[in-house]
Amino acid sequence: MNGFFKWFKSSTKMKRWIFLILVGVFFLLFAISNILVIKELDFNKVGKIVISFIIGFISIVIGIIYIQKRTLELLIENTDARKRVDVKSLIFNKKVYNQGPKIVVLGGGTGLNNILKGLKYYTDNITAIVTVSDYGENSSDSRRILATLPLEDVKESIISLASDEEAMRGIIELKFESGRLQALSFGDIFLFAMNEYAKDFTKSIEKTKDILNMTGKVLPVTLEEIKICAELEDGTVIENKSEIPDIVNSKTSKISRVFINPYNCKPAPGVIESIMEADAIVIAPGSLYTNIIPNLLVKGVTKAIKESKAFKIYVSNLMTEPGQTYNYSLSDHINAINNHTGGNVIDYCIYDTGEIVPEYVRKYNMQGYELIEQDIQKVKNQGIKLMQRNISCIQGDYIRHDSNAVAQAIIELVCDDLKFKDRQNDLKYMLLNDRLKSSKKHNKRIQKNKIKQSKKRPQGKSKFFSKYQDRIESIKESDIKLKEKEKLNKIQEKLRKKPGLEKEAKRTSTNKSLKQKEVQVPNKIDKLDDNERKKIIDTINKLRR
């Protein structure tokens, strides 16, 4: 009985069609009753009967059709994990995604994973090609014990392509704290076991897709041990990836080029094939010199991209990165990619509108990040087509790429190409176009709900406060950090000018106000380098004694 009443819930959207059928029955009965009781026919009476009959018949037919359609949609919604937007037709089942466009995404880090999260709602045919470049650097106990490849980016991409990201992250990142498996990570154990079982790393990743119910697959760009090295404009060569930002900052010299060692390493099996078969190739946002360009330097990858008939799309970063791309504009990012590949690897560039809340940008500015200057004309002069979209969003305290907005822009390109080729009746076009429209409607509903929520301000709060509460809090937080930094600079300056400050502090240790002032310093020294931080901490510890 409970199952029967569930059909009448508002979420099922059944009552409207049942009501339409009842309206149709009413009009039919009205027409039939008029026929039975009418004594003489005239034009007006016949017209009323015919109109009532037509309305009733059409209402019943439409009601029955939509009840059946909605019943099947509910069945799909309950059996398909991907229900981010409302299902609008029967075509959105597992078969639909398998027939979706083949999209290859190259990169590493958060930018790559955000794009994967959006694309998995449009197609199953996703291949993430990620950087594997942490050889020789500090590795986890789990990696050292199992002697596995540096697969952090691979694991993050697996999580992003999972149907349940939260549950997948929990199991992949699980670390055993006791017993014989102590210090081991389940993710490393699983990938190690799959490699042993399949006797081939690429095949093990393929099987992982089915076992973990992933959308698409993840491939390391190469299985060989590589190091990412950088040469600066002053001739300095850095042979350790993790040292690049620090040395660039200390020498105040820009990166001239990056290279991988060995330079002729082979791509992993399946990488070149995936690129050649792709409908769209996406160069994901991320660290330009350590996540993006190294993928393109692996032997055969750039050549395959140039020879592929797919769209070549570059999704621009939102912010510059200290130690790598300080003061870089949009054209500078693209020039760096072209200089390392010989050009012709980007057809389209998706870049942000720049409509980011200023206070969040200010937080990034304090850490050395800047919004990327969008020198559009310089990019156009290189023959690259530009797509400006609102692809940024705020996640917690971070500025991130909006997964769905980027995915929509990429799928729009695919749909426009199919339309240009007069393939509007192609199943792939209909699937993608319908999905795109549904997603856009879903986004509009979310925006409307946000506007409604913003209008519902707490009692006693002004309209201005409700509208700008987040920005006010952000300004306060930024001002506090700025004041703390200024105080630290003053303390640091005193330490430099007065070597005998320690003895003076001991003589005045009874002064509570001075002592309390100095005790607050440890919470404010996170912006200083290691030597200065150590010096201040030692001084404070002596004061406390």
C-alpha positions as CSV (number, residue, x, y, z in Angstrom):
1,M,0.0,0.0,0.0
2,N,2.9,2.3,0.8
3,G,4.3,1.7,-2.7
4,F,1.0,2.7,-4.2
5,F,0.8,6.1,-2.4
6,K,4.4,6.9,-3.4
7,W,3.1,7.4,-6.9
8,F,1.2,10.5,-5.7
9,K,4.2,12.3,-4.2
10,S,5.1,15.7,-5.7
11,S,8.5,14.4,-6.7
12,T,7.0,11.8,-9.0
13,K,5.1,14.4,-11.1
14,M,2.3,12.0,-11.7
15,K,-0.7,13.9,-10.2
16,R,-0.8,16.5,-13.0
17,W,-1.3,13.8,-15.7
18,I,-3.9,11.9,-13.6
19,F,-5.8,15.2,-13.3
20,L,-5.5,15.8,-17.0
21,I,-7.0,12.3,-17.7
22,L,-9.9,13.1,-15.3
23,V,-10.5,16.4,-17.1
24,G,-10.5,14.4,-20.4
25,V,-13.0,11.9,-19.0
26,F,-15.2,14.8,-17.8
27,F,-15.3,16.4,-21.3
28,L,-16.1,13.1,-22.9
29,L,-18.9,12.3,-20.5
30,F,-20.2,15.8,-21.0
31,A,-20.3,15.3,-24.8
32,I,-21.9,11.9,-24.6
33,S,-24.6,13.2,-22.2
34,N,-25.5,16.0,-24.5
35,I,-25.8,13.6,-27.4
36,L,-28.2,11.4,-25.3
37,V,-30.5,14.2,-24.1
38,I,-30.5,16.5,-27.1
39,K,-33.9,16.8,-28.8
40,E,-32.9,18.7,-32.0
41,L,-29.6,19.4,-33.6
42,D,-28.4,22.8,-34.6
43,F,-24.9,24.1,-35.5
44,N,-24.1,25.6,-32.1
45,K,-25.0,22.5,-30.1
46,V,-23.1,20.2,-32.5
47,G,-20.1,22.4,-32.3
48,K,-20.1,22.3,-28.5
49,I,-20.4,18.5,-28.5
50,V,-17.6,18.1,-31.1
51,I,-15.3,20.5,-29.2
52,S,-16.0,18.8,-25.9
53,F,-15.3,15.4,-27.4
54,I,-12.0,16.5,-29.0
55,I,-10.7,18.2,-25.8
56,G,-11.6,15.1,-23.8
57,F,-10.0,12.6,-26.2
58,I,-6.8,14.7,-26.5
59,S,-6.5,15.2,-22.7
60,I,-6.8,11.4,-22.1
61,V,-4.3,10.5,-24.8
62,I,-1.7,13.1,-23.6
63,G,-2.2,12.0,-19.9
64,I,-1.7,8.3,-20.7
65,I,1.4,9.0,-22.8
66,Y,3.1,11.2,-20.2
67,I,2.2,8.8,-17.3
68,Q,3.9,6.0,-19.2
69,K,6.9,8.2,-20.1
70,R,7.2,9.4,-16.5
71,T,7.0,5.9,-15.2
72,L,9.9,4.8,-17.3
73,E,11.9,7.9,-16.4
74,L,11.4,7.1,-12.7
75,L,12.7,3.6,-13.4
76,I,15.8,5.0,-15.0
77,E,16.4,7.6,-12.2
78,N,16.3,4.8,-9.7
79,T,18.7,2.5,-11.6
80,D,21.1,5.1,-13.0
81,A,23.4,6.7,-10.4
82,R,23.9,9.7,-12.6
83,K,20.8,11.8,-11.7
84,R,22.4,15.2,-11.3
85,V,19.8,16.7,-13.5
86,D,16.2,15.6,-14.3
87,V,15.9,12.8,-16.8
88,K,13.9,14.1,-19.8
89,S,13.7,11.1,-22.0
90,L,14.3,7.4,-22.2
91,I,17.6,7.8,-24.0
92,F,19.5,8.5,-20.8
93,N,20.5,5.1,-19.7
94,K,23.8,3.3,-19.7
95,K,23.8,2.9,-23.4
96,V,23.6,6.7,-23.9
97,Y,26.8,7.4,-22.0
98,N,28.6,4.6,-23.9
99,Q,27.7,6.3,-27.1
100,G,28.8,9.7,-26.0
101,P,31.8,11.6,-27.5
102,K,35.3,10.4,-26.8
103,I,37.1,13.0,-24.8
104,V,40.8,12.9,-23.7
105,V,41.9,15.2,-20.8
106,L,45.6,15.8,-20.2
107,G,47.0,17.4,-17.0
108,G,47.2,16.8,-13.3
109,G,46.1,18.2,-10.0
110,T,42.9,19.9,-9.0
111,G,42.2,21.5,-12.4
112,L,42.2,18.2,-14.2
113,N,39.9,16.6,-11.6
114,N,37.4,19.4,-11.7
115,I,37.0,18.9,-15.4
116,L,36.5,15.2,-15.1
117,K,33.8,15.7,-12.5
118,G,31.8,17.7,-15.0
119,L,32.4,15.6,-18.1
120,K,31.3,12.3,-16.5
121,Y,27.7,13.4,-16.6
122,Y,27.8,13.6,-20.4
123,T,29.8,10.6,-21.6
124,D,31.4,7.4,-20.5
125,N,34.2,7.7,-23.1
126,I,36.6,9.8,-21.0
127,T,40.3,9.1,-20.8
128,A,42.3,11.1,-18.3
129,I,46.0,11.2,-19.1
130,V,47.9,12.3,-16.0
131,T,51.4,13.3,-15.1
132,V,53.6,10.8,-13.2
133,S,56.6,12.7,-12.0
134,D,57.3,12.4,-8.3
135,Y,60.3,10.0,-8.7
136,G,63.2,10.7,-6.4
137,E,61.1,13.0,-4.1
138,N,59.9,12.3,-0.7
139,S,57.4,9.4,-0.9
140,S,54.9,8.0,1.5
141,D,55.7,4.9,3.6
142,S,53.1,3.0,1.7
143,R,54.8,3.7,-1.7
144,R,58.2,2.8,-0.3
145,I,57.0,-0.5,1.1
146,L,55.1,-1.5,-2.0
147,A,57.6,0.0,-4.4
148,T,54.8,1.4,-6.5
149,L,54.7,4.2,-9.1
150,P,54.0,7.8,-7.9
151,L,50.2,7.5,-8.5
152,E,48.7,10.4,-6.4
153,D,47.3,12.1,-9.5
154,V,46.0,8.7,-10.8
155,K,44.2,8.1,-7.6
156,E,42.7,11.6,-7.5
157,S,41.4,11.1,-11.0
158,I,39.9,7.7,-10.1
159,I,38.0,9.5,-7.3
160,S,36.8,12.2,-9.6
161,L,35.4,9.7,-12.1
162,A,33.6,7.6,-9.4
163,S,29.8,7.7,-9.2
164,D,30.1,8.2,-5.4
165,E,33.2,10.5,-5.0
166,E,32.9,10.7,-1.2
167,A,32.8,7.0,-0.6
168,M,35.6,6.4,-3.2
169,R,37.8,9.0,-1.5
170,G,37.2,7.3,1.9
171,I,38.3,3.9,0.7
172,I,41.2,5.0,-1.6
173,E,42.8,7.2,1.1
174,L,42.2,4.8,3.9
175,K,45.4,4.1,5.9
176,F,45.8,1.2,8.2
177,E,47.0,2.2,11.7
178,S,47.8,-1.2,13.2
179,G,48.7,-4.8,12.4
180,R,50.8,-6.0,9.5
181,L,49.3,-3.4,7.2
182,Q,50.3,-0.5,9.3
183,A,51.2,2.7,7.3
184,L,49.9,1.2,4.1
185,S,47.2,2.9,2.0
186,F,44.4,0.9,0.6
187,G,44.6,2.8,-2.7
188,D,48.3,1.7,-3.1
189,I,47.5,-1.9,-2.1
190,F,44.6,-2.1,-4.5
191,L,46.5,-0.7,-7.5
192,F,49.5,-2.9,-6.6
193,A,47.2,-6.0,-6.5
194,M,45.5,-5.1,-9.8
195,N,48.9,-4.8,-11.4
196,E,50.0,-8.2,-10.1
197,Y,46.7,-9.7,-11.3
198,A,46.7,-8.2,-14.8
199,K,50.5,-8.4,-15.2
200,D,50.2,-5.1,-17.1
201,F,49.6,-1.7,-15.5
202,T,47.4,-0.3,-18.3
203,K,45.2,-3.4,-18.3
204,S,45.0,-3.2,-14.5
205,I,43.6,0.4,-14.9
206,E,41.1,-0.9,-17.5
207,K,39.9,-3.6,-15.1
208,T,39.8,-1.0,-12.2
209,K,37.2,0.9,-14.2
210,D,34.7,-2.0,-14.1
211,I,35.5,-3.1,-10.6
212,L,35.1,0.4,-9.1
213,N,32.2,1.4,-11.3
214,M,34.1,4.4,-12.7
215,T,33.1,6.6,-15.6
216,G,35.9,6.5,-18.1
217,K,39.5,5.5,-17.5
218,V,42.8,6.9,-16.1
219,L,46.1,6.4,-17.8
220,P,49.6,7.6,-16.6
221,V,51.3,9.4,-19.5
222,T,54.3,7.1,-19.1
223,L,55.4,4.1,-17.0
224,E,59.0,5.1,-17.0
225,E,60.7,7.0,-14.2
226,I,61.0,10.6,-15.3
227,K,62.1,13.8,-13.6
228,I,60.8,17.2,-14.4
229,C,63.6,19.7,-14.8
230,A,63.6,23.4,-15.4
231,E,66.0,25.9,-16.9
232,L,65.8,29.5,-15.9
233,E,66.5,32.6,-18.0
234,D,69.8,33.1,-16.0
235,G,70.9,29.6,-17.0
236,T,70.2,27.9,-13.7
237,V,69.1,24.3,-14.2
238,I,66.8,22.8,-11.5
239,E,66.6,19.0,-11.5
240,N,64.0,18.5,-8.8
241,K,60.3,19.3,-9.5
242,S,59.5,20.3,-5.9
243,E,62.4,22.8,-5.8
244,I,61.3,24.8,-8.9
245,P,59.1,27.4,-7.1
246,D,61.5,28.1,-4.3
247,I,64.5,28.6,-6.6
248,V,62.6,30.7,-9.1
249,N,61.4,33.0,-6.2
250,S,64.9,33.2,-4.6
251,K,66.6,34.0,-7.9
252,T,63.8,36.2,-9.3
253,S,64.4,34.7,-12.7
254,K,61.7,33.3,-14.9
255,I,61.5,29.8,-16.3
256,S,62.9,29.6,-19.8
257,R,61.9,26.0,-20.5
258,V,61.1,22.7,-18.8
259,F,62.3,19.3,-19.9
260,I,61.9,15.7,-18.8
261,N,64.7,13.3,-18.0
262,P,65.0,10.9,-19.9
263,Y,63.8,13.0,-22.8
264,N,62.8,10.0,-25.0
265,C,60.6,8.1,-22.5
266,K,57.8,6.2,-24.2
267,P,54.1,6.9,-23.6
268,A,52.1,4.3,-21.6
269,P,50.1,1.7,-23.7
270,G,46.8,3.2,-24.8
271,V,47.8,6.9,-24.5
272,I,48.5,7.5,-28.3
273,E,45.5,5.4,-29.3
274,S,43.1,7.3,-27.1
275,I,44.4,10.7,-28.5
276,M,44.0,9.5,-32.1
277,E,40.5,8.3,-31.6
278,A,39.2,11.3,-29.6
279,D,36.5,13.7,-30.6
280,A,37.9,16.3,-28.3
281,I,41.3,16.7,-26.6
282,V,41.3,19.0,-23.5
283,I,44.5,20.5,-22.0
284,A,43.3,20.9,-18.4
285,P,44.2,23.9,-16.2
286,G,46.9,23.3,-13.6
287,S,50.6,24.1,-12.9
288,L,51.8,25.1,-16.3
289,Y,55.4,23.9,-16.0
290,T,54.9,20.8,-13.8
291,N,51.5,19.4,-14.7
292,I,50.6,20.5,-18.2
293,I,53.7,20.8,-20.4
294,P,55.4,17.6,-19.1
295,N,52.6,15.5,-20.5
296,L,53.2,17.1,-23.9
297,L,56.9,16.3,-23.8
298,V,56.6,12.6,-23.6
299,K,57.6,11.0,-26.9
300,G,54.8,10.9,-29.5
301,V,52.1,12.7,-27.5
302,T,52.4,16.1,-29.2
303,K,52.6,14.5,-32.6
304,A,49.5,12.5,-31.9
305,I,47.6,15.6,-30.8
306,K,48.6,17.5,-34.0
307,E,47.6,14.6,-36.2
308,S,44.3,13.9,-34.4
309,K,41.1,15.3,-36.1
310,A,39.7,16.1,-32.6
311,F,39.1,19.6,-31.2
312,K,42.1,20.8,-29.3
313,I,40.8,22.8,-26.3
314,Y,42.8,24.6,-23.7
315,V,41.0,25.5,-20.5
316,S,42.8,28.6,-19.0
317,N,43.9,28.8,-15.4
318,L,42.1,31.4,-13.3
319,M,45.1,32.6,-11.3
320,T,48.9,32.9,-11.9
321,E,51.1,30.7,-9.7
322,P,54.0,32.1,-7.7
323,G,57.3,30.4,-8.6
324,Q,56.0,29.4,-12.0
325,T,53.8,31.9,-13.8
326,Y,54.1,35.1,-11.9
327,N,52.8,38.1,-14.0
328,Y,51.8,35.7,-16.9
329,S,48.9,36.8,-19.1
330,L,46.6,34.4,-21.0
331,S,48.8,34.7,-24.1
332,D,51.9,34.0,-22.0
333,H,50.4,30.6,-20.9
334,I,49.5,29.7,-24.5
335,N,53.0,30.9,-25.8
336,A,54.7,28.6,-23.2
337,I,52.7,25.6,-24.4
338,N,53.4,26.4,-28.1
339,N,57.1,27.0,-27.5
340,H,57.4,23.5,-26.0
341,T,55.3,21.8,-28.6
342,G,56.0,23.8,-31.8
343,G,52.4,25.1,-31.9
344,N,49.2,23.8,-33.4
345,V,48.0,22.0,-30.3
346,I,45.3,24.5,-29.4
347,D,42.3,25.3,-31.5
348,Y,40.0,26.7,-28.8
349,C,40.7,28.5,-25.5
350,I,38.0,28.6,-22.8
351,Y,38.7,31.4,-20.4
352,D,36.9,33.0,-17.5
353,T,34.8,36.2,-17.4
354,G,36.8,37.3,-14.4
355,E,33.7,37.9,-12.3
356,I,35.2,36.7,-9.1
357,V,34.4,38.2,-5.7
358,P,37.3,40.7,-5.2
359,E,37.8,39.8,-1.5
360,Y,38.6,36.2,-2.4
361,V,41.1,37.5,-5.0
362,R,42.6,39.7,-2.3
363,K,43.3,36.6,-0.2
364,Y,45.1,35.0,-3.1
365,N,47.0,38.3,-3.7
366,M,48.4,38.1,-0.2
367,Q,49.9,34.7,-1.1
368,G,51.5,35.9,-4.4
369,Y,48.7,34.8,-6.8
370,E,47.1,37.2,-9.3
371,L,44.2,37.1,-11.7
372,I,45.4,36.2,-15.2
373,E,45.3,39.2,-17.5
374,Q,43.1,38.4,-20.5
375,D,45.0,39.9,-23.5
376,I,42.4,38.7,-25.9
377,Q,43.8,40.3,-29.1
378,K,47.2,38.7,-28.7
379,V,45.5,35.2,-28.4
380,K,43.3,35.9,-31.5
381,N,46.4,36.9,-33.5
382,Q,47.7,33.3,-33.0
383,G,44.6,32.0,-34.8
384,I,43.0,30.5,-31.6
385,K,39.2,30.8,-31.2
386,L,38.1,32.1,-27.8
387,M,35.2,31.1,-25.6
388,Q,34.5,33.3,-22.7
389,R,32.4,31.6,-20.0
390,N,31.7,32.1,-16.3
391,I,33.8,29.0,-15.3
392,S,35.0,30.1,-11.8
393,C,33.3,29.3,-8.5
394,I,34.1,29.5,-4.8
395,Q,34.5,26.2,-3.0
396,G,35.1,26.9,0.7
397,D,37.9,29.5,0.8
398,Y,39.3,28.5,-2.6
399,I,38.7,29.8,-6.2
400,R,38.1,26.8,-8.4
401,H,36.9,25.9,-11.9
402,D,33.2,25.2,-12.1
403,S,33.1,21.6,-13.2
404,N,29.7,21.8,-14.9
405,A,30.3,25.1,-16.6
406,V,33.6,23.9,-18.2
407,A,31.9,20.6,-19.3
408,Q,29.0,22.5,-20.9
409,A,31.4,24.6,-22.9
410,I,33.2,21.5,-24.2
411,I,30.0,19.7,-25.0
412,E,28.7,22.8,-26.8
413,L,31.7,22.6,-29.2
414,V,30.9,19.0,-29.9
415,C,27.2,19.7,-30.5
416,D,28.0,22.7,-32.8
417,D,30.3,20.5,-34.8
418,L,27.7,17.9,-35.3
419,K,25.1,20.5,-36.2
420,F,27.6,22.1,-38.7
421,K,27.9,18.6,-40.3
422,D,24.1,18.5,-40.6
423,R,23.9,15.7,-38.1
424,Q,21.0,17.0,-36.1
425,N,19.2,13.7,-36.5
426,D,22.3,11.8,-35.3
427,L,21.6,9.9,-32.0
428,K,24.8,11.4,-30.5
429,Y,23.7,14.9,-31.2
430,M,20.2,14.4,-29.8
431,L,21.6,12.9,-26.6
432,L,24.1,15.6,-26.0
433,N,21.8,18.5,-26.9
434,D,19.0,17.2,-24.7
435,R,21.5,16.7,-21.8
436,L,22.9,20.1,-22.3
437,K,19.5,21.8,-22.3
438,S,18.6,19.9,-19.1
439,S,21.8,20.9,-17.4
440,K,21.3,24.6,-18.3
441,K,17.7,24.5,-16.9
442,H,19.1,22.8,-13.7
443,N,21.7,25.6,-13.3
444,K,19.0,28.3,-13.8
445,R,16.9,26.7,-11.1
446,I,19.9,26.7,-8.7
447,Q,20.5,30.4,-9.4
448,K,16.9,31.2,-8.8
449,N,17.0,29.3,-5.5
450,K,20.1,31.2,-4.5
451,I,18.4,34.5,-5.2
452,K,15.4,33.5,-3.2
453,Q,17.6,32.4,-0.3
454,S,19.5,35.7,-0.3
455,K,16.2,37.6,-0.1
456,K,15.2,35.7,3.1
457,R,17.4,37.6,5.5
458,P,17.5,36.9,9.3
459,Q,15.3,39.1,11.5
460,G,17.0,42.2,12.6
461,K,19.6,42.1,9.8
462,S,19.6,44.8,7.1
463,K,19.2,44.0,3.5
464,F,22.7,45.3,2.8
465,F,24.2,43.0,5.5
466,S,22.4,40.0,4.1
467,K,23.5,40.7,0.6
468,Y,27.2,41.4,1.4
469,Q,27.7,39.3,4.5
470,D,30.2,37.0,2.9
471,R,32.2,39.9,1.5
472,I,32.2,41.7,4.8
473,E,33.5,38.7,6.6
474,S,36.1,38.2,3.9
475,I,37.3,41.8,4.2
476,K,37.5,41.5,8.0
477,E,39.6,38.3,7.7
478,S,41.9,39.9,5.1
479,D,42.4,43.0,7.3
480,I,43.3,40.9,10.3
481,K,45.9,38.9,8.3
482,L,47.3,42.1,6.9
483,K,47.7,43.6,10.4
484,E,49.3,40.4,11.7
485,K,51.8,40.5,8.8
486,E,52.6,44.2,9.6
487,K,53.3,43.3,13.3
488,L,55.5,40.4,12.3
489,N,57.5,42.7,10.0
490,K,58.1,45.1,12.9
491,I,59.2,42.3,15.2
492,Q,61.4,40.9,12.5
493,E,63.0,44.3,11.9
494,K,63.7,44.7,15.7
495,L,65.4,41.3,15.7
496,R,67.6,42.4,12.9
497,K,68.6,45.8,14.3
498,K,69.0,44.8,18.0
499,P,71.2,41.7,18.4
500,G,71.0,42.2,22.2
501,L,67.2,42.1,22.3
502,E,67.3,38.7,24.0
503,K,69.2,40.1,27.1
504,E,66.9,43.1,27.2
505,A,63.8,40.9,27.1
506,K,65.1,38.9,30.0
507,R,65.6,42.0,32.1
508,T,62.0,43.1,31.4
509,S,60.5,39.6,31.6
510,T,58.3,40.8,34.5
511,N,56.5,43.1,32.2
512,K,53.4,41.1,31.5
513,S,52.1,43.2,28.7
514,L,55.4,42.7,26.7
515,K,55.4,39.0,27.4
516,Q,51.8,38.6,26.3
517,K,52.6,40.5,23.1
518,E,55.5,38.4,22.3
519,V,53.7,35.1,23.1
520,Q,51.2,35.8,20.4
521,V,53.9,35.8,17.7
522,P,54.0,32.0,17.0
523,N,50.6,32.1,15.5
524,K,51.7,34.8,13.0
525,I,55.0,33.6,11.6
526,D,53.7,31.2,9.0
527,K,54.5,33.6,6.2
528,L,58.3,33.9,7.0
529,D,61.0,31.6,5.6
530,D,62.4,28.8,7.7
531,N,65.5,30.6,9.1
532,E,63.6,33.7,10.2
533,R,60.8,31.5,11.7
534,K,63.3,29.5,13.7
535,K,65.1,32.6,15.0
536,I,61.8,34.2,16.2
537,I,60.6,31.0,17.8
538,D,63.9,30.6,19.7
539,T,63.7,34.1,21.0
540,I,60.1,33.7,22.2
541,N,60.9,30.4,24.0
542,K,63.7,32.2,25.9
543,L,61.3,35.0,26.8
544,R,58.8,32.4,28.2
545,R,61.5,30.9,30.4
